[in-house]
């Protein structure tokens, strides 16, 4: 009988001994689990003991430095106060959380109690997640950046010292723009001297408040919000991104159109400062008339006449000026041969404001593009005849004895 066909008799079956069970292994999860809860900062830095230690350190430093932010503002030393506060904050044991907390204590409310975890924890989180300057973060946070503002709650309202600090940043940018305008724009120094430097600095707190609240009234880009008449995001502090630029650079861009040392007239035309200067009759951005010297640019002028197209100002290498004589060849302008162009986004101080520019109307040649006097009926360059005498071009002309004669 085959083994597979054997039948076991009752009572003959015996269980086989079991092999020893291996040690339990950790059960493999069915799927990979990831903790998606947002990271929270270590709130021990908001502990009362830590805050008291930071405040004591701040008060000791302010006693040596000469006062709090309000005293620094009234004495005109806010810039120095912020610079020394930055040094003090960087000298702590924790380079990020303690630094931003110290800056917040310096710029925040002084009359009430210490802030709680719910007051400044998001600020500490913002400092921990990036490498932005701690003092700049505290200034922006105090002005309402990145949070809801509750005027009835001290730490949730806008901080007075933070607004003054933002005003100091705006004032520095205004000073830099004023120096550049005084050196580069004819007549600006004379026009500004009537009001004095104090008047220019008066723009700083207004600009700071408009930045903080998002209520810029410059009118550039259309109506942006019910509170203001501006649709440019760089004119609202809420648009600041610490990972993109510093707060100082952001404020400079809002105030004068660029963070560069020299002004870019196209960007300055849409800046917050330009609207104030225009309202106070100090400087405007408009179209200025320039001469293209007929001797230095004979070929360019001939091409414009032959091909019946305007001269591109960027192609003029020499002989482009707005004075009576060419600075390159010293020849006077000739009304019948000198080509005239309009340059957009030019900084102008009108004569009635103390400058040298007068508003004029010109015909623009539909052939070569030359600008010429409305007293003529033909273009003196290409002899194109004026057909529509009501189509005029407005330009600003710098005063010279020759231009008055033309």
The 8 nearest C-alpha neighbors of each residue, nearest first, counted from 0:
[[1, 2, 4, 5, 3, 6, 7, 8],
 [0, 2, 4, 3, 5, 6, 7, 8],
 [1, 3, 5, 4, 0, 6, 7, 8],
 [4, 2, 1, 5, 0, 6, 7, 8],
 [5, 3, 1, 2, 6, 0, 7, 8],
 [6, 4, 2, 3, 7, 1, 0, 8],
 [7, 5, 8, 4, 3, 2, 9, 0],
 [6, 8, 11, 9, 5, 12, 10, 4],
 [9, 7, 11, 10, 6, 12, 5, 13],
 [8, 10, 11, 7, 12, 6, 13, 5],
 [9, 11, 12, 8, 13, 7, 14, 6],
 [10, 12, 9, 8, 7, 13, 6, 14],
 [13, 11, 10, 14, 7, 9, 8, 15],
 [12, 14, 15, 11, 10, 16, 7, 9],
 [15, 13, 16, 12, 17, 11, 10, 18],
 [14, 16, 17, 13, 18, 12, 19, 11],
 [15, 17, 14, 18, 13, 19, 20, 12],
 [18, 16, 15, 19, 20, 14, 21, 13],
 [17, 19, 20, 16, 21, 15, 14, 22],
 [20, 18, 21, 17, 22, 16, 23, 15],
 [21, 19, 18, 22, 17, 23, 24, 16],
 [22, 20, 19, 23, 24, 18, 17, 25],
 [23, 21, 24, 20, 19, 25, 26, 18],
 [24, 22, 21, 25, 20, 26, 27, 19],
 [23, 25, 26, 22, 21, 27, 20, 28],
 [26, 24, 27, 23, 28, 22, 29, 21],
 [25, 27, 24, 28, 23, 29, 30, 22],
 [26, 28, 25, 29, 30, 24, 31, 32],
 [29, 27, 30, 26, 31, 32, 25, 33],
 [28, 30, 27, 31, 26, 32, 25, 33],
 [31, 29, 28, 32, 27, 33, 26, 34],
 [30, 32, 33, 28, 29, 27, 34, 35],
 [31, 33, 30, 34, 28, 35, 29, 27],
 [34, 32, 35, 31, 36, 30, 37, 28],
 [33, 35, 36, 32, 37, 38, 31, 39],
 [36, 34, 33, 37, 38, 32, 39, 31],
 [35, 37, 34, 38, 39, 33, 32, 40],
 [38, 36, 39, 35, 34, 40, 124, 33],
 [37, 39, 36, 40, 124, 35, 41, 34],
 [38, 40, 37, 41, 124, 42, 120, 121],
 [41, 39, 124, 42, 38, 123, 120, 127],
 [40, 42, 43, 39, 44, 45, 96, 123],
 [41, 43, 44, 45, 40, 116, 46, 120],
 [42, 44, 46, 45, 41, 49, 40, 47],
 [43, 45, 42, 46, 49, 41, 97, 96],
 [46, 44, 43, 42, 116, 50, 47, 49],
 [45, 47, 43, 49, 44, 48, 50, 42],
 [48, 46, 50, 49, 51, 45, 113, 44],
 [47, 49, 51, 46, 50, 52, 45, 53],
 [48, 50, 52, 46, 51, 47, 44, 53],
 [51, 49, 53, 47, 52, 48, 54, 45],
 [50, 52, 54, 48, 53, 49, 47, 55],
 [51, 53, 49, 55, 50, 54, 48, 56],
 [54, 52, 56, 50, 55, 51, 101, 57],
 [55, 53, 57, 51, 56, 52, 50, 58],
 [56, 54, 58, 52, 57, 53, 51, 59],
 [55, 57, 53, 59, 54, 58, 52, 60],
 [56, 58, 54, 60, 55, 59, 61, 53],
 [59, 57, 61, 55, 60, 56, 54, 62],
 [58, 60, 56, 62, 57, 61, 55, 63],
 [59, 61, 57, 63, 62, 58, 64, 56],
 [62, 60, 64, 58, 66, 63, 59, 65],
 [63, 61, 59, 60, 65, 64, 66, 58],
 [62, 64, 60, 61, 65, 59, 66, 58],
 [65, 63, 61, 62, 60, 66, 80, 67],
 [66, 64, 62, 63, 61, 67, 71, 70],
 [67, 65, 61, 70, 62, 64, 71, 68],
 [66, 68, 70, 69, 61, 71, 65, 105],
 [69, 67, 71, 70, 160, 72, 77, 66],
 [70, 68, 72, 71, 67, 73, 160, 66],
 [69, 71, 73, 67, 72, 68, 66, 74],
 [72, 70, 76, 77, 68, 74, 69, 73],
 [73, 71, 77, 69, 75, 70, 74, 76],
 [72, 74, 70, 75, 71, 69, 76, 77],
 [75, 73, 71, 72, 76, 70, 77, 69],
 [74, 76, 72, 73, 77, 71, 78, 70],
 [77, 75, 71, 79, 74, 78, 72, 80],
 [76, 78, 71, 80, 72, 79, 75, 81],
 [79, 77, 81, 80, 76, 82, 167, 168],
 [78, 80, 82, 76, 77, 81, 83, 71],
 [79, 81, 77, 83, 78, 82, 84, 76],
 [82, 80, 84, 78, 79, 83, 85, 77],
 [81, 83, 79, 85, 84, 80, 78, 86],
 [84, 82, 86, 80, 85, 81, 87, 79],
 [85, 83, 81, 87, 86, 82, 80, 88],
 [84, 86, 88, 82, 83, 87, 134, 81],
 [85, 87, 83, 89, 84, 88, 90, 82],
 [86, 88, 84, 90, 85, 89, 83, 91],
 [89, 87, 98, 85, 90, 86, 91, 84],
 [88, 90, 86, 87, 91, 94, 98, 85],
 [91, 89, 87, 88, 86, 92, 94, 98],
 [90, 92, 93, 89, 88, 94, 97, 98],
 [93, 91, 94, 90, 97, 89, 98, 95],
 [94, 92, 97, 91, 95, 96, 98, 89],
 [93, 95, 98, 89, 92, 91, 97, 96],
 [94, 96, 98, 93, 97, 126, 127, 99],
 [97, 95, 98, 99, 123, 93, 100, 94],
 [96, 98, 100, 93, 99, 95, 101, 94],
 [99, 97, 88, 101, 95, 100, 96, 94],
 [98, 100, 133, 102, 101, 96, 97, 103],
 [101, 99, 103, 97, 102, 98, 104, 96],
 [100, 102, 104, 98, 103, 99, 97, 53],
 [101, 103, 105, 99, 100, 134, 104, 137],
 [104, 102, 100, 106, 137, 105, 101, 107],
 [103, 105, 101, 107, 102, 106, 100, 54],
 [104, 106, 102, 103, 107, 101, 57, 68],
 [107, 105, 160, 103, 161, 104, 102, 158],
 [106, 108, 104, 103, 158, 105, 109, 160],
 [109, 107, 110, 153, 158, 154, 111, 106],
 [108, 110, 111, 107, 112, 104, 105, 106],
 [109, 111, 108, 112, 153, 107, 113, 154],
 [112, 110, 109, 108, 113, 153, 114, 154],
 [113, 111, 114, 110, 109, 108, 115, 153],
 [112, 114, 115, 111, 50, 47, 51, 104],
 [115, 113, 118, 112, 154, 116, 119, 45],
 [114, 116, 118, 117, 113, 45, 119, 120],
 [115, 117, 120, 118, 45, 119, 42, 114],
 [116, 118, 115, 120, 119, 121, 114, 45],
 [119, 117, 115, 116, 114, 120, 154, 155],
 [118, 120, 122, 121, 116, 117, 123, 115],
 [119, 121, 123, 116, 122, 117, 118, 124],
 [122, 120, 124, 123, 119, 125, 118, 117],
 [123, 121, 125, 119, 124, 120, 126, 140],
 [124, 122, 126, 120, 121, 125, 96, 127],
 [123, 125, 121, 127, 122, 126, 40, 128],
 [126, 124, 122, 128, 123, 127, 121, 129],
 [125, 127, 123, 124, 128, 129, 95, 122],
 [126, 128, 124, 125, 129, 95, 123, 96],
 [127, 129, 125, 126, 124, 130, 123, 131],
 [130, 128, 127, 126, 131, 125, 242, 241],
 [129, 131, 132, 126, 128, 127, 242, 241],
 [132, 130, 129, 241, 133, 126, 136, 242],
 [131, 133, 135, 134, 136, 130, 245, 126],
 [134, 132, 99, 136, 135, 98, 131, 137],
 [133, 135, 137, 136, 102, 132, 85, 138],
 [136, 134, 138, 132, 137, 133, 246, 139],
 [137, 135, 133, 139, 134, 138, 140, 132],
 [136, 138, 140, 134, 103, 135, 139, 141],
 [139, 137, 161, 135, 141, 136, 140, 134],
 [138, 140, 142, 136, 144, 141, 137, 135],
 [141, 139, 144, 137, 143, 142, 138, 136],
 [140, 142, 158, 138, 161, 157, 139, 143],
 [143, 141, 157, 139, 140, 211, 162, 161],
 [144, 142, 140, 141, 157, 146, 148, 145],
 [143, 145, 140, 139, 237, 146, 142, 236],
 [146, 144, 143, 140, 237, 147, 139, 122],
 [147, 145, 144, 143, 148, 140, 155, 121],
 [146, 148, 149, 143, 145, 155, 144, 156],
 [147, 149, 156, 155, 143, 150, 146, 157],
 [148, 150, 156, 155, 151, 152, 147, 157],
 [151, 149, 156, 152, 148, 155, 157, 153],
 [150, 152, 149, 153, 156, 155, 148, 154],
 [153, 151, 155, 150, 156, 149, 154, 148],
 [154, 152, 156, 155, 108, 151, 150, 111],
 [153, 155, 156, 152, 118, 108, 114, 107],
 [156, 154, 149, 152, 153, 148, 157, 118],
 [155, 157, 150, 149, 148, 153, 154, 152],
 [158, 156, 142, 141, 143, 159, 155, 148],
 [157, 159, 141, 161, 160, 107, 142, 156],
 [160, 158, 162, 161, 163, 157, 107, 106],
 [159, 161, 163, 106, 162, 158, 68, 164],
 [160, 162, 138, 164, 141, 158, 163, 159],
 [163, 161, 165, 159, 164, 160, 142, 166],
 [164, 162, 166, 160, 161, 165, 167, 159],
 [163, 165, 161, 167, 166, 162, 160, 168],
 [166, 164, 162, 168, 167, 163, 207, 161],
 [165, 167, 163, 204, 207, 169, 203, 164],
 [166, 168, 170, 164, 165, 169, 163, 171],
 [169, 167, 165, 171, 170, 166, 247, 164],
 [170, 168, 166, 172, 203, 167, 171, 173],
 [171, 169, 167, 173, 203, 172, 168, 166],
 [172, 170, 174, 168, 173, 169, 167, 175],
 [171, 173, 175, 169, 170, 174, 251, 176],
 [174, 172, 170, 176, 171, 175, 177, 169],
 [175, 173, 177, 171, 172, 176, 170, 178],
 [174, 176, 172, 178, 173, 177, 171, 179],
 [175, 177, 173, 179, 174, 178, 180, 172],
 [178, 176, 174, 180, 179, 175, 181, 173],
 [179, 177, 181, 175, 176, 180, 174, 182],
 [178, 180, 176, 182, 181, 177, 183, 175],
 [181, 179, 177, 184, 183, 182, 178, 176],
 [182, 180, 188, 178, 179, 187, 183, 184],
 [181, 183, 179, 180, 184, 178, 185, 188],
 [182, 184, 180, 181, 179, 185, 187, 178],
 [185, 183, 180, 187, 181, 182, 186, 346],
 [184, 186, 187, 183, 354, 348, 355, 181],
 [185, 187, 354, 189, 188, 348, 353, 190],
 [188, 186, 190, 189, 181, 185, 184, 191],
 [187, 189, 181, 191, 190, 186, 192, 185],
 [188, 190, 192, 186, 187, 191, 353, 193],
 [189, 191, 187, 353, 188, 192, 193, 281],
 [192, 190, 188, 193, 189, 194, 195, 187],
 [191, 193, 195, 189, 194, 190, 188, 196],
 [192, 194, 191, 195, 190, 189, 188, 196],
 [195, 193, 192, 191, 198, 196, 197, 190],
 [196, 194, 192, 197, 198, 193, 191, 199],
 [195, 197, 199, 198, 200, 194, 191, 192],
 [198, 196, 200, 195, 199, 201, 194, 202],
 [197, 199, 201, 196, 200, 195, 194, 202],
 [198, 200, 196, 201, 197, 202, 195, 173],
 [201, 199, 197, 202, 198, 203, 170, 196],
 [200, 202, 198, 199, 203, 197, 204, 205],
 [201, 203, 200, 205, 199, 204, 206, 198],
 [202, 204, 170, 166, 206, 169, 205, 201],
 [205, 203, 207, 166, 206, 202, 208, 201],
 [206, 204, 208, 202, 207, 203, 209, 201],
 [205, 207, 209, 203, 204, 208, 210, 202],
 [208, 206, 204, 166, 210, 205, 209, 165],
 [207, 209, 211, 205, 210, 206, 212, 204],
 [210, 208, 214, 215, 206, 212, 213, 207],
 [209, 211, 235, 207, 213, 236, 208, 212],
 [212, 210, 208, 236, 209, 142, 213, 207],
 [211, 213, 209, 214, 210, 208, 235, 236],
 [214, 212, 235, 210, 209, 211, 215, 236],
 [213, 215, 227, 209, 226, 212, 216, 210],
 [214, 216, 209, 227, 229, 217, 213, 228],
 [217, 215, 228, 227, 218, 229, 214, 209],
 [216, 218, 274, 219, 215, 229, 271, 228],
 [219, 217, 228, 229, 216, 221, 220, 222],
 [220, 218, 229, 217, 221, 269, 230, 231],
 [219, 221, 230, 229, 231, 218, 222, 223],
 [222, 220, 230, 219, 229, 218, 223, 228],
 [221, 223, 228, 229, 230, 224, 218, 220],
 [222, 230, 224, 229, 228, 221, 227, 225],
 [225, 223, 226, 227, 222, 228, 229, 214],
 [224, 226, 227, 223, 228, 222, 214, 229],
 [227, 225, 214, 224, 228, 213, 215, 223],
 [228, 226, 214, 216, 215, 224, 225, 229],
 [227, 229, 222, 216, 218, 223, 215, 217],
 [230, 228, 223, 218, 222, 219, 215, 221],
 [229, 223, 231, 220, 221, 222, 232, 219],
 [230, 232, 233, 234, 229, 220, 219, 223],
 [233, 231, 234, 235, 238, 230, 237, 236],
 [232, 234, 235, 231, 253, 238, 252, 236],
 [233, 235, 232, 253, 231, 210, 215, 236],
 [236, 234, 213, 210, 237, 233, 232, 238],
 [235, 237, 210, 238, 211, 239, 144, 234],
 [236, 238, 144, 235, 239, 145, 213, 211],
 [237, 239, 236, 235, 232, 233, 240, 234],
 [240, 238, 236, 237, 241, 249, 246, 233],
 [239, 241, 243, 242, 238, 244, 245, 246],
 [242, 240, 243, 244, 131, 245, 239, 246],
 [241, 243, 240, 244, 131, 129, 130, 245],
 [244, 242, 241, 240, 245, 239, 249, 131],
 [245, 243, 241, 242, 248, 246, 249, 240],
 [244, 246, 248, 247, 241, 249, 243, 131],
 [245, 247, 249, 248, 135, 250, 244, 241],
 [248, 246, 250, 245, 249, 251, 168, 135],
 [249, 247, 251, 258, 245, 246, 250, 252],
 [248, 250, 246, 252, 251, 247, 245, 253],
 [249, 251, 253, 247, 252, 248, 254, 246],
 [252, 250, 248, 258, 254, 253, 249, 172],
 [253, 251, 257, 256, 258, 249, 250, 254],
 [252, 254, 250, 234, 251, 256, 233, 270],
 [253, 255, 271, 251, 272, 252, 270, 256],
 [254, 256, 270, 267, 252, 257, 272, 251],
 [257, 255, 252, 267, 266, 270, 253, 254],
 [258, 256, 252, 259, 255, 251, 266, 262],
 [257, 259, 251, 252, 248, 260, 256, 249],
 [260, 258, 257, 261, 262, 263, 251, 252],
 [259, 261, 258, 262, 175, 257, 176, 179],
 [262, 260, 259, 263, 179, 176, 257, 258],
 [261, 263, 264, 260, 267, 259, 257, 176],
 [264, 262, 266, 265, 267, 261, 257, 256],
 [263, 265, 267, 266, 344, 262, 268, 345],
 [264, 266, 268, 344, 267, 263, 269, 345],
 [267, 265, 256, 268, 264, 263, 269, 270],
 [268, 266, 256, 264, 270, 255, 269, 265],
 [267, 269, 265, 266, 270, 284, 264, 273],
 [270, 268, 267, 266, 219, 256, 271, 273],
 [271, 269, 256, 267, 255, 272, 273, 254],
 [270, 272, 254, 273, 274, 217, 253, 255],
 [271, 273, 254, 275, 274, 270, 255, 276],
 [274, 272, 276, 275, 270, 271, 268, 277],
 [273, 275, 277, 272, 276, 217, 271, 278],
 [276, 274, 278, 272, 277, 273, 279, 271],
 [277, 275, 273, 281, 279, 274, 278, 282],
 [276, 278, 280, 274, 283, 275, 279, 282],
 [279, 277, 275, 280, 276, 274, 281, 273],
 [278, 280, 276, 277, 281, 275, 282, 274],
 [281, 279, 277, 278, 282, 276, 352, 283],
 [280, 282, 276, 279, 190, 277, 191, 348],
 [283, 281, 348, 276, 277, 347, 280, 346],
 [282, 284, 347, 277, 346, 285, 348, 281],
 [285, 283, 346, 345, 344, 268, 347, 282],
 [284, 286, 344, 345, 343, 283, 287, 346],
 [287, 285, 343, 394, 342, 345, 341, 344],
 [288, 286, 395, 342, 394, 341, 345, 396],
 [287, 289, 341, 396, 340, 394, 395, 342],
 [290, 288, 321, 340, 320, 339, 341, 287],
 [291, 289, 339, 320, 319, 338, 321, 292],
 [290, 292, 319, 338, 318, 339, 337, 293],
 [291, 293, 318, 295, 294, 337, 296, 290],
 [292, 294, 337, 297, 296, 295, 336, 291],
 [293, 295, 292, 297, 296, 328, 330, 318],
 [294, 296, 292, 318, 293, 297, 317, 328],
 [297, 295, 299, 293, 298, 294, 292, 300],
 [296, 298, 293, 300, 294, 299, 295, 301],
 [297, 299, 301, 300, 296, 302, 295, 303],
 [300, 298, 302, 296, 301, 297, 303, 310],
 [299, 301, 303, 297, 302, 298, 296, 304],
 [300, 302, 298, 304, 303, 299, 305, 297],
 [303, 301, 305, 299, 304, 300, 306, 298],
 [302, 304, 300, 308, 367, 307, 306, 301],
 [305, 303, 307, 301, 367, 302, 306, 381],
 [306, 304, 302, 307, 303, 301, 308, 367],
 [305, 307, 303, 308, 304, 302, 367, 301],
 [308, 306, 367, 366, 304, 303, 305, 309],
 [309, 307, 367, 303, 306, 366, 368, 310],
 [308, 310, 368, 367, 303, 311, 307, 369],
 [309, 311, 312, 303, 308, 299, 368, 300],
 [310, 312, 313, 314, 309, 315, 340, 308],
 [311, 313, 314, 315, 310, 340, 342, 319],
 [312, 314, 311, 315, 316, 310, 319, 342],
 [313, 315, 312, 311, 316, 310, 299, 317],
 [316, 314, 312, 313, 317, 319, 311, 318],
 [315, 317, 314, 318, 313, 319, 296, 312],
 [318, 316, 319, 315, 295, 327, 296, 292],
 [317, 319, 292, 295, 291, 325, 327, 320],
 [320, 318, 291, 290, 317, 292, 289, 315],
 [321, 319, 290, 289, 322, 318, 325, 291],
 [320, 322, 289, 290, 397, 288, 323, 319],
 [323, 321, 324, 320, 399, 397, 325, 398],
 [322, 324, 401, 399, 331, 332, 325, 321],
 [325, 323, 331, 330, 329, 322, 332, 326],
 [324, 326, 329, 330, 327, 328, 318, 331],
 [325, 327, 329, 328, 324, 318, 320, 330],
 [328, 326, 325, 318, 329, 317, 295, 330],
 [327, 329, 330, 325, 326, 295, 318, 294],
 [330, 328, 325, 324, 326, 327, 331, 323],
 [329, 331, 324, 325, 328, 332, 294, 292],
 [332, 330, 324, 323, 325, 333, 329, 401],
 [331, 333, 337, 324, 323, 334, 330, 292],
 [332, 334, 337, 336, 335, 331, 293, 292],
 [335, 333, 337, 336, 332, 405, 379, 338],
 [336, 334, 379, 333, 337, 380, 338, 378],
 [337, 335, 333, 334, 293, 380, 338, 379],
 [338, 336, 293, 333, 292, 334, 332, 291],
 [337, 339, 291, 369, 290, 336, 293, 292],
 [340, 338, 290, 370, 369, 289, 291, 337],
 [341, 339, 289, 288, 370, 369, 290, 342],
 [340, 342, 288, 287, 286, 289, 343, 394],
 [343, 341, 287, 286, 288, 345, 340, 344],
 [342, 344, 286, 345, 285, 341, 287, 284],
 [345, 343, 285, 284, 265, 264, 286, 346],
 [344, 346, 284, 285, 343, 286, 287, 347],
 [347, 345, 284, 283, 344, 282, 184, 285],
 [346, 348, 283, 282, 284, 345, 349, 356],
 [347, 349, 354, 282, 186, 187, 356, 352],
 [350, 348, 356, 354, 352, 351, 357, 355],
 [349, 351, 354, 355, 353, 356, 352, 357],
 [352, 350, 353, 349, 354, 348, 357, 355],
 [353, 351, 350, 349, 354, 280, 190, 348],
 [352, 354, 350, 190, 351, 186, 189, 349],
 [355, 353, 186, 350, 348, 349, 352, 356],
 [354, 356, 350, 398, 397, 349, 186, 348],
 [357, 355, 397, 349, 350, 396, 398, 395],
 [356, 358, 396, 395, 349, 350, 359, 397],
 [357, 359, 395, 394, 396, 356, 393, 360],
 [358, 360, 394, 393, 395, 357, 361, 396],
 [359, 361, 393, 392, 391, 394, 373, 362],
 [362, 360, 392, 372, 373, 371, 391, 370],
 [361, 363, 391, 371, 370, 373, 392, 364],
 [362, 364, 370, 369, 368, 365, 361, 371],
 [363, 365, 368, 369, 366, 367, 378, 362],
 [366, 364, 368, 363, 367, 383, 307, 369],
 [365, 367, 307, 364, 368, 308, 383, 304],
 [366, 368, 307, 308, 309, 303, 304, 369],
 [369, 367, 309, 364, 366, 365, 363, 308],
 [368, 370, 364, 339, 367, 363, 338, 340],
 [371, 369, 363, 339, 362, 361, 340, 364],
 [372, 370, 362, 361, 369, 373, 378, 363],
 [371, 373, 374, 361, 375, 362, 370, 405],
 [374, 372, 375, 361, 362, 371, 360, 376],
 [373, 375, 372, 376, 371, 361, 362, 377],
 [376, 374, 373, 377, 372, 378, 371, 379],
 [375, 377, 385, 384, 374, 378, 373, 383],
 [378, 376, 384, 382, 383, 375, 385, 379],
 [377, 379, 382, 383, 380, 381, 364, 384],
 [378, 380, 335, 382, 381, 377, 336, 334],
 [379, 381, 378, 382, 336, 335, 338, 369],
 [380, 382, 383, 304, 378, 379, 367, 366],
 [383, 381, 378, 377, 379, 380, 384, 376],
 [384, 382, 378, 377, 381, 366, 385, 364],
 [385, 383, 377, 376, 382, 386, 378, 364],
 [384, 386, 376, 377, 387, 388, 383, 364],
 [385, 387, 384, 388, 376, 390, 389, 383],
 [388, 386, 389, 390, 385, 391, 384, 362],
 [387, 389, 390, 386, 385, 391, 362, 373],
 [388, 390, 387, 391, 386, 362, 392, 385],
 [391, 389, 388, 387, 392, 362, 363, 361],
 [390, 392, 362, 361, 389, 360, 393, 363],
 [391, 393, 361, 360, 362, 394, 363, 390],
 [394, 392, 360, 359, 361, 391, 358, 395],
 [395, 393, 286, 287, 359, 288, 358, 360],
 [394, 396, 358, 287, 357, 356, 359, 288],
 [397, 395, 356, 357, 288, 287, 398, 358],
 [396, 398, 356, 355, 357, 321, 399, 395],
 [397, 399, 355, 356, 396, 402, 357, 400],
 [400, 398, 402, 401, 323, 403, 397, 322],
 [399, 401, 403, 402, 404, 398, 323, 405],
 [402, 400, 404, 399, 403, 323, 405, 332],
 [403, 401, 405, 404, 399, 400, 398, 323],
 [404, 402, 400, 405, 401, 399, 398, 396],
 [403, 405, 401, 402, 400, 399, 334, 398],
 [404, 402, 403, 401, 334, 372, 400, 371]]
